[in-house]
Amino acid sequence: MPCHNQQLNSVSSGQEHPMKQVRFANNSSSSGSSGSDSAAAVLSNCEAADSTSSTQQQQLDSQEDLGPQLKLLPLNDQIRELQTIIRDKTTSRGDFVFCADRLIRLVVEEGLNQLPYSECTVTTPTGYKYEGVKFERGNCGVSIMRSGEAMEQGLRDCCRSIRIGKILIQSDEETQKAKVYYAKFPPDVYRRKVLLMYPILSTGNTVIEAVKVLIEHGVQPKHIILLSLFSTPHGAKSIIQEFPDITILTTEVHPVAPTHFGQRYFGTD
Protein backbone atom coordinates (compact mmCIF):
# COMPACT_ATOMS: atom_id res chain seq x y z
CA MET A 1 0.00 0.00 0.00
CA PRO A 2 1.87 3.13 -1.17
CA CYS A 3 1.65 5.98 1.30
CA HIS A 4 3.62 9.12 0.44
CA ASN A 5 3.83 10.85 3.79
CA GLN A 6 6.92 11.73 5.80
CA GLN A 7 7.81 9.63 8.84
CA LEU A 8 7.50 11.67 12.03
CA ASN A 9 8.40 10.89 15.60
CA SER A 10 5.72 8.77 17.26
CA VAL A 11 3.86 10.20 20.22
CA SER A 12 5.09 8.44 23.32
CA SER A 13 3.17 8.06 26.53
CA GLY A 14 5.58 10.24 28.44
CA GLN A 15 5.84 13.07 25.94
CA GLU A 16 4.82 16.47 27.24
CA HIS A 17 3.08 19.07 25.12
CA PRO A 18 5.13 22.22 24.47
CA MET A 19 4.11 25.11 26.68
CA LYS A 20 2.36 28.00 24.98
CA GLN A 21 4.37 31.19 24.95
CA VAL A 22 2.66 34.25 26.46
CA ARG A 23 2.73 37.15 24.02
CA PHE A 24 2.44 40.57 25.67
CA ALA A 25 1.03 43.49 23.77
CA ASN A 26 3.53 46.08 22.54
CA ASN A 27 2.44 49.37 24.11
CA SER A 28 5.23 51.49 22.56
CA SER A 29 2.92 52.82 19.86
CA SER A 30 0.24 53.82 22.36
CA SER A 31 2.14 55.84 24.94
CA GLY A 32 -1.08 57.39 26.12
CA SER A 33 -2.30 54.14 27.65
CA SER A 34 -2.60 54.19 31.41
CA GLY A 35 -0.68 51.89 33.76
CA SER A 36 -3.92 50.18 34.71
CA ASP A 37 -4.52 49.23 31.05
CA SER A 38 -1.05 47.69 30.85
CA ALA A 39 -1.63 45.78 34.06
CA ALA A 40 -4.97 44.51 32.76
CA ALA A 41 -3.33 43.32 29.54
CA VAL A 42 -0.64 41.47 31.46
CA LEU A 43 -3.24 39.90 33.74
CA SER A 44 -5.33 38.82 30.75
CA ASN A 45 -2.34 37.16 29.11
CA CYS A 46 -1.40 35.42 32.34
CA GLU A 47 -4.94 34.09 32.76
CA ALA A 48 -4.87 32.78 29.19
CA ALA A 49 -1.56 31.08 29.87
CA ASP A 50 -2.93 29.55 33.08
CA SER A 51 -5.94 28.22 31.17
CA THR A 52 -3.73 26.66 28.50
CA SER A 53 -1.41 25.19 31.11
CA SER A 54 -4.41 23.72 32.93
CA THR A 55 -5.67 22.11 29.70
CA GLN A 56 -2.26 20.66 28.98
CA GLN A 57 -1.97 19.31 32.50
CA GLN A 58 -5.37 17.64 32.22
CA GLN A 59 -4.23 16.02 28.98
CA LEU A 60 -1.04 14.73 30.58
CA ASP A 61 -2.91 13.44 33.64
CA SER A 62 -5.34 11.52 31.43
CA GLN A 63 -2.47 10.10 29.40
CA GLU A 64 -0.66 8.94 32.54
CA ASP A 65 -3.83 7.40 34.01
CA LEU A 66 -4.65 5.41 30.87
CA GLY A 67 -1.11 4.36 30.04
CA PRO A 68 0.78 4.12 26.75
CA GLN A 69 -2.26 2.84 24.83
CA LEU A 70 -3.59 6.41 24.75
CA LYS A 71 -1.64 8.67 22.41
CA LEU A 72 -2.31 12.41 22.12
CA LEU A 73 -1.32 14.66 19.27
CA PRO A 74 1.20 17.28 20.46
CA LEU A 75 -0.91 20.27 21.42
CA ASN A 76 -0.26 23.53 19.57
CA ASP A 77 -2.13 26.71 18.69
CA GLN A 78 -3.35 25.31 15.37
CA ILE A 79 -4.98 22.28 16.97
CA ARG A 80 -6.43 24.38 19.79
CA GLU A 81 -8.02 26.72 17.24
CA LEU A 82 -9.55 23.86 15.28
CA GLN A 83 -10.91 22.32 18.48
CA THR A 84 -12.38 25.69 19.48
CA ILE A 85 -14.12 26.27 16.15
CA ILE A 86 -15.59 22.76 16.13
CA ARG A 87 -16.94 23.20 19.66
CA ASP A 88 -18.37 26.69 19.05
CA LYS A 89 -22.15 26.50 18.59
CA THR A 90 -22.09 29.67 16.42
CA THR A 91 -19.74 28.15 13.84
CA SER A 92 -21.26 27.91 10.37
CA ARG A 93 -21.50 24.47 8.80
CA GLY A 94 -19.02 25.42 6.09
CA ASP A 95 -16.40 26.43 8.65
CA PHE A 96 -17.24 23.39 10.77
CA VAL A 97 -16.63 20.93 7.93
CA PHE A 98 -13.48 22.74 6.80
CA CYS A 99 -11.94 22.70 10.29
CA ALA A 100 -13.09 19.14 10.96
CA ASP A 101 -11.40 17.97 7.75
CA ARG A 102 -8.18 19.72 8.76
CA LEU A 103 -8.20 18.12 12.19
CA ILE A 104 -9.05 14.72 10.71
CA ARG A 105 -6.07 14.99 8.35
CA LEU A 106 -3.72 15.68 11.27
CA VAL A 107 -5.04 12.66 13.17
CA VAL A 108 -4.78 10.41 10.12
CA GLU A 109 -1.21 11.54 9.44
CA GLU A 110 -0.21 10.69 13.00
CA GLY A 111 -2.13 7.42 12.81
CA LEU A 112 -0.03 6.40 9.82
CA ASN A 113 3.07 7.00 11.92
CA GLN A 114 1.91 4.17 14.19
CA LEU A 115 2.02 1.67 11.31
CA PRO A 116 5.06 -0.53 10.67
CA TYR A 117 7.57 0.47 8.02
CA SER A 118 10.77 -0.96 6.58
CA GLU A 119 13.97 0.67 5.37
CA CYS A 120 14.59 0.94 1.65
CA THR A 121 17.05 2.46 -0.80
CA VAL A 122 15.97 4.46 -3.84
CA THR A 123 17.88 6.06 -6.70
CA THR A 124 17.41 9.80 -7.17
CA PRO A 125 17.16 11.48 -10.61
CA THR A 126 20.81 12.53 -10.24
CA GLY A 127 21.88 8.93 -9.74
CA TYR A 128 22.55 9.05 -6.01
CA LYS A 129 21.32 6.41 -3.59
CA TYR A 130 18.97 7.58 -0.83
CA GLU A 131 18.33 5.59 2.34
CA GLY A 132 14.64 5.97 3.17
CA VAL A 133 11.63 4.09 4.51
CA LYS A 134 8.38 2.71 3.13
CA PHE A 135 5.24 1.53 4.84
CA GLU A 136 4.71 -2.19 4.87
CA ARG A 137 1.73 -3.56 2.98
CA GLY A 138 -1.24 -4.98 4.81
CA ASN A 139 -3.14 -1.99 6.23
CA CYS A 140 -6.79 -1.02 5.92
CA GLY A 141 -9.32 1.41 7.31
CA VAL A 142 -12.65 0.65 8.97
CA SER A 143 -15.19 3.40 9.61
CA ILE A 144 -17.99 3.15 12.16
CA MET A 145 -21.04 4.54 10.40
CA ARG A 146 -22.19 7.26 10.28
CA SER A 147 -19.83 9.81 11.82
CA GLY A 148 -16.79 7.64 11.12
CA GLU A 149 -17.40 8.08 7.40
CA ALA A 150 -16.36 11.72 7.80
CA MET A 151 -12.78 10.48 8.29
CA GLU A 152 -12.63 8.29 5.18
CA GLN A 153 -11.61 11.05 2.76
CA GLY A 154 -8.77 12.14 5.03
CA LEU A 155 -7.42 8.59 4.98
CA ARG A 156 -7.79 8.31 1.20
CA ASP A 157 -5.98 11.63 0.76
CA CYS A 158 -2.96 10.05 2.45
CA CYS A 159 -3.32 6.49 1.11
CA ARG A 160 -5.31 6.60 -2.10
CA SER A 161 -5.40 2.82 -2.66
CA ILE A 162 -6.24 1.78 0.90
CA ARG A 163 -9.21 -0.51 1.42
CA ILE A 164 -11.93 0.66 3.79
CA GLY A 165 -14.48 -1.51 5.57
CA LYS A 166 -17.63 -0.37 7.37
CA ILE A 167 -19.55 -1.19 10.53
CA LEU A 168 -23.05 0.04 11.38
CA ILE A 169 -23.83 0.05 15.09
CA GLN A 170 -26.88 1.59 16.72
CA SER A 171 -28.27 1.65 20.25
CA ASP A 172 -31.29 -0.53 20.87
CA GLU A 173 -34.30 1.63 21.81
CA GLU A 174 -35.41 -0.74 24.56
CA THR A 175 -32.14 -1.87 26.15
CA GLN A 176 -29.99 1.13 25.12
CA LYS A 177 -27.20 -1.32 24.30
CA ALA A 178 -25.11 -0.99 21.17
CA LYS A 179 -26.14 -3.48 18.50
CA VAL A 180 -24.32 -4.39 15.29
CA TYR A 181 -26.53 -4.14 12.18
CA TYR A 182 -23.98 -4.35 9.37
CA ALA A 183 -20.29 -5.18 8.94
CA LYS A 184 -18.26 -5.50 5.74
CA PHE A 185 -14.45 -5.84 5.66
CA PRO A 186 -11.74 -6.81 3.18
CA PRO A 187 -11.62 -10.65 2.96
CA ASP A 188 -8.14 -10.78 4.49
CA VAL A 189 -8.77 -8.22 7.24
CA TYR A 190 -7.33 -10.63 9.80
CA ARG A 191 -3.91 -10.17 8.19
CA ARG A 192 -4.02 -6.38 8.20
CA LYS A 193 -3.35 -3.51 10.58
CA VAL A 194 -6.68 -1.73 11.06
CA LEU A 195 -7.21 2.02 11.36
CA LEU A 196 -10.60 2.16 13.09
CA MET A 197 -12.24 5.56 12.52
CA TYR A 198 -14.73 7.11 14.94
CA PRO A 199 -14.43 10.86 15.65
CA ILE A 200 -16.14 11.13 19.06
CA LEU A 201 -15.55 8.76 21.99
CA SER A 202 -18.23 9.47 24.57
CA THR A 203 -19.14 6.27 26.45
CA GLY A 204 -16.95 3.97 24.37
CA ASN A 205 -19.75 1.40 23.96
CA THR A 206 -19.95 1.72 20.18
CA VAL A 207 -16.22 1.26 19.71
CA ILE A 208 -16.17 -1.73 22.07
CA GLU A 209 -18.81 -3.47 19.95
CA ALA A 210 -16.92 -2.61 16.78
CA VAL A 211 -13.70 -4.08 18.15
CA LYS A 212 -15.55 -7.25 19.15
CA VAL A 213 -16.74 -7.64 15.55
CA LEU A 214 -13.19 -7.19 14.26
CA ILE A 215 -11.95 -9.79 16.73
CA GLU A 216 -14.64 -12.19 15.48
CA HIS A 217 -13.13 -11.71 12.01
CA GLY A 218 -9.66 -12.64 13.27
CA VAL A 219 -8.17 -9.19 13.93
CA GLN A 220 -5.99 -8.97 17.03
CA PRO A 221 -6.59 -5.90 19.27
CA LYS A 222 -2.89 -5.03 19.14
CA HIS A 223 -3.30 -4.52 15.39
CA ILE A 224 -6.12 -1.98 15.84
CA ILE A 225 -5.41 1.75 15.98
CA LEU A 226 -8.46 3.80 16.91
CA LEU A 227 -8.46 7.26 15.30
CA SER A 228 -10.67 9.85 17.00
CA LEU A 229 -10.85 13.61 17.33
CA PHE A 230 -12.27 13.99 20.84
CA SER A 231 -12.55 11.57 23.74
CA THR A 232 -13.91 11.62 27.26
CA PRO A 233 -11.83 10.05 30.06
CA HIS A 234 -14.65 7.55 30.64
CA GLY A 235 -14.81 6.53 26.99
CA ALA A 236 -11.07 6.00 26.60
CA LYS A 237 -10.83 4.17 29.92
CA SER A 238 -13.72 1.82 29.06
CA ILE A 239 -12.11 0.84 25.76
CA ILE A 240 -8.63 0.29 27.22
CA GLN A 241 -9.99 -1.72 30.14
CA GLU A 242 -11.85 -3.98 27.72
CA PHE A 243 -8.96 -4.23 25.24
CA PRO A 244 -5.62 -3.41 26.91
CA ASP A 245 -3.66 -3.96 23.67
CA ILE A 246 -5.57 -1.48 21.53
CA THR A 247 -4.06 1.91 20.61
CA ILE A 248 -6.18 5.08 20.87
CA LEU A 249 -5.04 8.21 19.04
CA THR A 250 -6.91 11.45 19.71
CA THR A 251 -6.38 15.20 19.97
CA GLU A 252 -8.10 15.83 23.30
CA VAL A 253 -9.39 14.07 26.40
CA HIS A 254 -12.11 16.16 28.02
CA PRO A 255 -15.16 15.33 30.18
CA VAL A 256 -17.46 17.00 27.63
CA ALA A 257 -17.23 15.70 24.06
CA PRO A 258 -18.83 17.48 21.06
CA THR A 259 -21.44 14.79 20.45
CA HIS A 260 -23.11 16.99 17.81
CA PHE A 261 -20.21 16.27 15.43
CA GLY A 262 -21.98 13.85 13.07
CA GLN A 263 -25.10 15.98 12.73
CA ARG A 264 -23.15 19.16 12.06
CA TYR A 265 -20.73 17.55 9.62
CA PHE A 266 -23.42 15.94 7.46
CA GLY A 267 -25.92 18.79 7.86
CA THR A 268 -28.64 16.85 9.66
CA ASP A 269 -28.71 18.94 12.83
N, C-alpha and C positions, 0 to 999 in steps of 0.2 A: 504494500500500500504506500504509494509515494506521498510524502508529506513534506512540503518545502517551507518549513519554518525553522528558525534558528534555535539551537539548544540553549536553554537558560538554566540557571541554578535552580534546583528543586527547592521547594519551601520545606524546611525542616521544622520539626515540632518545637525546637527551642529557639527559632529565629524570632527576633524582636522587630516590630515595625519601626521604621525611622521616625524620630520625633519631628513634629511639624515646627518649622521655624516661625517665630513671632515677628511679624513685620510692623514696625512702628511708622506712623505717618510722619512725613517730612514737613515740619512746620516752618521751614526757612522762608518759604514764599508767602506765608501769611503771618507776618510779624505782629499783626494786630490782634492775634488770638490771645485770649487770657490764659493765665496759668491754670485755671480750673478746667478749661477746655482741653489743655494738654494732659492734665491728670486724668480726665475722663477717658481720653483716647487710650492712654496707657492702660487704664483699668479695664477698658473694653477688650483690648488685645490680650491682656492677661487672662481674662475670663474665657476668651475663645480658646486660648492655649490650654487652660485647665480642662475645658470641655473635651478638647481633642485628646488630651492625655488620658482623661477618664475613659473615653471610648477605647483607646488603644489598650489600656490596662484591662478593661473588661474582655477584650478580644484575647489577650494573652492568658488571662485567668481561665477562660473557657477552653483554650487550647491545651493548657496544662492539665485541666480536670479531665478532659476527654482523651488525652494521650496523642501519640503520633499519628493515629488514624485520621484525625482532623487536621486538614491543612488549610491555612488562610492565605489569600493573596496578600502580598506586602501592601499595607495601607499607604496611600498617597492622596494628594489633593484631587487628582483626576477621578479616582475611584470614589472618594467621598462626595464629589459633586454629582456623579452619576447616581449614587445611592440616594442623595438628597432629592434630585429631580424625580426619580422613580417613586419615592415615598410621598412627594408633595401632591395633595389632592387637587391643587389648582393647575397642575401640569396638563397641557393639551395632549391629546392622544398622539399627534404627530411627534411631539417632543418625547413623549413616553416611549414610543416604539424605537425612536432613534437612539435614545440613551440606553434602553434595554439591550438593543442589538450591540452597542459598543461594549457594554459590560459583559454580555454573553461571549463576545469574541475574546475578551481578556481571560475569562474563565476557561474557555476552550483551549486557548493557547497554553495556559498553564497546565491544563489537564493532559495535553499532549506531552508535556515534559515529564509526566509520570510514567509514560510508556517506555518499554525497553528499546534500546537502540544498539547498533553495532558500529564499530569503526570501519572506515572504508577509505580507499585512495582513489582520487579522480585526477584526470589530466586536464589542465587548464588550456584555454585557446593559445597561450604562448608556449605550450609544451611542458610546463612545469607540473610536478606532482604535488597534489594537495592532500594532506591527511585530514579527513573529515569524519562525519558520522551519518548514518541513515537509520531511520526507524525500521524495526523489524516488522515483517508482514504478520498478519493475524490479529488485526484490531477491528472493532466494529462499534457502532453507536446503537443505543436503544433509548427511545424517548417514551416517557410515560404520558399518554394522552390525557388531557389536551394541552396543558400549559407546557409540557416538555417539548412539544412540536415547535415551540418558538425558538428553541436552541438548535434545531436541525440545520438551518441555513448557516449558522456560525461554524458548525462542524464541517459542513461541505465546503465552506470558503477556505478552510485550512487543509482539508483532505477531500478532494473532489470526487475520488472514486470509492470512498468508504461506504460500506453497507450499513444500513440503518434499519433496525427492527422496531416494533411498536408493542406497547402494552396498554390496554384500556382497563382501568380500575376505578370503580365507583363505590361510594358508601351505600350500604343497604338501608333503605328508609326505615325499616322496622328495627333492625339490630344495631344500626350505625357502624357496622363493621365493614372494612374495605373488602370488596369482592372483585375478583378478576373476571372480566367479560370477554376479553380478546387478547391474544398474544401471538405474534408472528416474528420469528427470528431467522437469520441465515441458517441453513441446514447444519453447518459446522460451528455453531456458536460456542459449543463446549470447548473448542480449540482456541478461541479468541480471547483477547483482552477486551472487556466491555466498558465503554463510556456510557454510563446510565445518566440520562438527562432529565432533571426535574428542578425547576427554578426556585421553588419555595418549599422549604422543609418546616412544617408547622408541628404536627404531632409525630410525624415519621411513619405513621401506619401505612400510608400508600406505598412508600418506598420499601418498607419491610415486606409487603405482599409481593411487590415486583421482584425483589431479590429472591424470594422463595420460588417464584416461577422460574427465574434464571437457574437456580440451583436444581430444580426439577429437570431442566434441560441440560444438565451436566456442567454448568459454569461454576467454578470455585469462587467463593467470596473474595479471596485474595486477588482475583483477576478482575474485580469490579471496581471501577472508579466512579463515584457519584459526583456529578457536576451540578452545582446549585448556585444560585445568586445570593439568597438569604436563608438563614437557618435560625431556629430558636434553640436555646440550650437543651430543652426537653426533646426536641425532634432529633438532634444529632446524638444525644445520649441514648435515646431509645434504639436507634439504628445500630450504634456501636456495641451496645450491650447485647443485642440480638446476634450481630455478626461482627465479632471482634477483629476479623481480618480485612474488612472492607475499608476502602479509603474514601473519605469525604473531602471534597474541595469546594470551598465557598468563599465569598468576599466578606461576610459579616455574620456574627453570631449575636443575636439580640432577642430579648424576650418577646418583642412584638414584630412579627413578620408581615410584609405587605401582601396579605392573602388576596388582594384584589388584582394581582398581577395578570392572571390569565384573562380575566374579563376586560381589563384595560388594553392589553396587548392585541386581542382579537376584536375589540370593539363591541363586546356584548354586555358592557356594564350599563 
